[in-house]
Amino acid sequence: MAKKKLIRFTENISFAHLFQPRYTDLKPAFWLKGRWRADFFKNDHPITLELGCGKGEYTVGLARKQGNRNYIGIDVKGARLWRGCKTVEEETITNVAFIRSRADHVEYLFDTGEVDELWITFPDPQPGKERKRLTAPVFLNRYRRILNPGGIVHLKTDDHQLFYYTKEILKIFPAEILLETEDLYHQYPREPVATIQTYYESIWLEQGKKIAYLRFRFNT
Ligand SMILES: C[S@@+](CC[C@H](N)C(=O)[O-])C[C@H]1O[C@@H](n2cnc3c(N)ncnc32)[C@H](O)[C@@H]1O
């Protein structure tokens, strides 16, 4: 393993705001499931969850703007999560947690209705592997269960096939689409969603790619 990665993995162990549950810690449920507000954040503020958060730009960026909400970022890659954790430590941000885990495990991590808002930022499009796509029905069903009824879901992507795919899938749920655009920065430059760019998003923008955005909620 590269030395830098090893140093980051070691430092990850010291972060009080990073949880790295083993598979056995998730069954039957992670100890903070249903208790994130009471036992970790120690407040009753709404919870926003970001899936596939990478370096955590959205989680941290939103947390800086809204101190009256709690933010949790999930990713499988420890070296990427290190960046978000380090920023949270350096800036003494108190309303953020990170979890190193798969988005597949959200129901072991969160209770029914415990999450108020969900972000899916530049997920891997997984062509040909629908079951791994973070907007496949199997995932959307999990999100629907952990979301508070009426909870908003945001998808930001450079992959327009994934954008169209997600819209088609949402028809069968059904869900209400609240805002959609195939070119966020051209059509809605003043929307709050256009004020934070993730690591991957910056790369796509430099390459001149259009960023698509979908905001929706499940019908109850
Ligand atoms: C293209 S990157 C985007 C990262 C970040 N959101 C950004 O925009 O810079 C996709 C991220 O999703 C993570 N990922 C992929 N599948 C995942 C899964 N099932 N659960 C959690 N994270 C996942 C990867 O580790 C990677 O960091």
The ligand as an ORCA input file, in Angstrom:
! r2SCAN-3c Opt
* xyz 0 1
  C     -17.198      9.315     -8.998
  S     -16.869      9.269     -7.301
  C     -17.709     10.746     -6.704
  C     -17.181     11.192     -5.359
  C     -17.748     12.511     -4.870
  N     -19.174     12.441     -4.631
  C     -17.437     13.606     -5.871
  O     -18.367     14.045     -6.567
  O     -16.270     14.019     -5.946
  C     -17.961      7.994     -6.712
  C     -17.758      7.684     -5.243
  O     -18.719      6.737     -4.841
  C     -18.094      5.792     -3.983
  N     -18.915      4.578     -4.061
  C     -19.147      3.783     -5.131
  N     -20.015      2.798     -4.820
  C     -20.341      2.986     -3.516
  C     -21.196      2.294     -2.604
  N     -21.899      1.221     -2.950
  N     -21.288      2.775     -1.344
  C     -20.591      3.858     -0.944
  N     -19.766      4.560     -1.763
  C     -19.653      4.126     -3.029
  C     -16.681      5.648     -4.521
  O     -15.781      5.181     -3.546
  C     -16.381      7.090     -4.943
  O     -15.756      7.845     -3.924
*
